[in-house]
Amino acid sequence: MTSQLLTNVTSAEQMMLSKMAAMQSKVQPEYVIRPQLMQGQLMVQPMSFSTTLNRVLNVVNRHQAVASKKMTAVELGESDDLVGAMIASQKASLSFDGLMHVRNKLVTSFEDVMKMPV
């Protein structure tokens, strides 16, 4: 009974790990920290905060540019893909809202640190 339970837990863990590996392979490459081999050892280069923030800002800007281009094409009659334009617009809106939530949290955290007594 105990060995069967242990086998079930182990197989569930293996299944979860394989699903996580499959999901990780679908992640956009701009968000992945790239490992490098250095003298036979695997070294992961950490990303700086400013680099990460710049990449996120570039992604949000790209979403807004694509949405703007698609909406302009629909308005000028160059495209009839209204659904694609609306989806791109919502994607840009959601990414901007997410960015604003992160910015507000950062500002609040900074204000909290500044209010701490020394």
C-alpha positions as CSV (number, residue, x, y, z in Angstrom):
1,M,0.0,0.0,0.0
2,T,2.7,2.4,1.0
3,S,4.9,1.6,-2.0
4,Q,1.9,2.1,-4.4
5,L,1.2,5.5,-2.8
6,L,4.9,6.4,-3.2
7,T,4.8,5.3,-6.8
8,N,1.7,7.4,-7.5
9,V,3.3,10.5,-5.9
10,T,6.5,10.0,-7.9
11,S,4.6,9.6,-11.1
12,A,2.5,12.7,-10.4
13,E,5.6,14.7,-9.7
14,Q,7.2,13.5,-12.9
15,M,4.1,14.4,-14.9
16,M,4.1,17.9,-13.3
17,L,7.8,18.4,-14.1
18,S,7.2,17.4,-17.7
19,K,4.3,19.8,-18.0
20,M,6.4,22.6,-16.5
21,A,9.2,21.8,-19.0
22,A,6.7,22.0,-21.9
23,M,5.4,25.3,-20.7
24,Q,8.9,26.7,-20.3
25,S,9.7,25.8,-23.9
26,K,6.7,28.0,-25.0
27,V,7.9,31.1,-23.1
28,Q,9.0,34.0,-25.2
29,P,12.8,34.1,-25.5
30,E,13.0,37.7,-24.3
31,Y,11.9,36.6,-20.8
32,V,14.3,33.6,-20.4
33,I,17.6,33.9,-18.6
34,R,20.0,32.2,-20.8
35,P,22.4,29.7,-19.2
36,Q,26.0,29.7,-20.3
37,L,28.7,27.0,-20.0
38,M,31.9,28.4,-18.4
39,Q,34.8,26.0,-17.8
40,G,32.6,23.0,-17.7
41,Q,30.1,24.5,-15.2
42,L,26.7,25.8,-15.9
43,M,26.5,29.5,-15.0
44,V,23.3,31.5,-15.2
45,Q,23.7,35.2,-15.9
46,P,21.4,37.2,-13.7
47,M,19.4,40.0,-15.4
48,S,19.6,43.4,-14.0
49,F,16.5,45.3,-12.9
50,S,17.0,48.0,-15.5
51,T,17.4,45.5,-18.3
52,T,14.3,43.7,-17.3
53,L,12.3,46.9,-17.0
54,N,13.5,48.1,-20.4
55,R,12.5,44.8,-22.0
56,V,9.0,45.0,-20.5
57,L,8.6,48.6,-21.6
58,N,9.7,47.6,-25.2
59,V,7.1,44.8,-25.2
60,V,4.3,47.1,-24.1
61,N,5.4,49.7,-26.6
62,R,5.4,47.0,-29.3
63,H,1.9,45.9,-28.4
64,Q,0.7,49.5,-28.6
65,A,2.4,50.1,-31.9
66,V,0.8,46.9,-33.4
67,A,-2.6,47.9,-32.1
68,S,-2.3,51.4,-33.5
69,K,-1.2,50.1,-36.9
70,K,-4.1,47.6,-37.1
71,M,-6.7,50.2,-36.0
72,T,-5.4,52.7,-38.5
73,A,-5.5,50.1,-41.3
74,V,-9.2,49.3,-40.4
75,E,-10.1,53.0,-40.2
76,L,-8.6,53.7,-43.6
77,G,-10.2,50.7,-45.2
78,E,-6.9,49.0,-46.0
79,S,-7.9,46.0,-43.9
80,D,-11.1,44.4,-42.9
81,D,-9.7,42.5,-39.9
82,L,-11.7,44.3,-37.2
83,V,-11.5,41.4,-34.9
84,G,-7.7,41.3,-35.1
85,A,-7.5,45.0,-34.5
86,M,-9.8,44.8,-31.5
87,I,-7.8,41.9,-30.0
88,A,-4.5,43.8,-30.5
89,S,-6.1,46.8,-28.9
90,Q,-7.2,44.8,-25.9
91,K,-3.8,43.1,-25.6
92,A,-2.1,46.5,-25.6
93,S,-4.6,47.8,-23.0
94,L,-4.0,44.9,-20.7
95,S,-0.2,45.0,-21.0
96,F,-0.3,48.8,-20.3
97,D,-2.6,48.2,-17.3
98,G,-0.3,45.5,-16.0
99,L,2.7,47.9,-16.4
100,M,0.8,50.6,-14.4
101,H,0.1,48.2,-11.6
102,V,3.8,47.3,-11.4
103,R,4.8,51.0,-11.5
104,N,2.3,51.8,-8.7
105,K,3.7,49.0,-6.6
106,L,7.2,50.2,-7.2
107,V,6.3,53.8,-6.2
108,T,4.5,52.6,-3.1
109,S,7.5,50.4,-2.1
110,F,9.9,53.3,-2.7
111,E,7.8,55.6,-0.5
112,D,7.6,53.0,2.2
113,V,11.4,52.7,2.2
114,M,11.8,56.5,2.3
115,K,9.5,56.7,5.3
116,M,11.5,54.2,7.3
117,P,13.4,55.7,10.2
118,V,17.2,55.5,10.0
